[in-house]
Amino acid sequence: MTPEAIKLLSAAIAISIGVLGPGIAVGMIASNALQAIGRNPDARGPITTNMFVSIAFAEGLGVFALVISLILLFVV
């Protein structure tokens, strides 16, 4: 296996594992927020605000995985 192939494979593994957790987290956050809104429609505003903040933190981890993958691809 050539060094170029190893570099491409490591970048692919880094991004695939790195976005798996945030993807699951965003799905769980949205599901739980919709259930909470269904149970208590009057609390829609605070639930939606907290949902978007939580999604932003989860997506931040995905962006870190993307940066690491790009570093593996172009710098190393």
N, C-alpha and C positions, 0 to 999 in steps of 0.2 A: 504494500500500500504506500502510495507516494505521500510526501508531506502535505501537498496541496489537498489531497483527498481527506487526510486526517483533519486538516484545518476546516474544511467544509463540513465534515461529519460532526466535529465538535461544536461548531456554530449551530448546526441544525438541532443537535441534542440540547444545547443550552437554551435555545429559544422555545423548543417544544416542551421541555420540562418547566421552564420558567413561566410560561403563560398558562400552564395547566391549572395551577392553584388559583390565580386570579379569575380565570374563567369559571371555575366551580364556585368561587366566592361570590362573584357577581350574580350568578344564577340563584344561589341560596339567599342572598340579600334581597333580590327582587321578589322571590317567592314569599319570603317571610314578611316583607313590607306589604305585599298585596293581601296576605292573610290578615295582617293587623288592620289594614284599612277596611277589609270586609267585616271584621268584628267590631270595629269602632270607627265609623265613617267621620265622626266629628274631629278625630285626631289626624286627619289627612295631611294637614300642613306640616306639623312637626315630624311626622313619620317620613314624608317625602323628602324633607330637608336632610334628615339623618341618613336616609337611604342614599341620597346623592353624595354626601360626604363620605360614607363608607365605600361607595363604588369608586370614588376618586382615589382613596387610599389603596384599594385593591388594584386598580389599574396602574397606580404608581409602581407597584411591584412588577407588573408586566413590562413597563417602560424600562425599568432597571435590567430586566432579562434581555430586552432588545438591545440595550446599550452594550451589555456584556457580549452578546452574540456578534454585534458589529465590531467590537474590539477584537474578538477572536478572528473575525473574518479579514479585517483590513490592517490590523496593527501587528499581530503576532505572526 
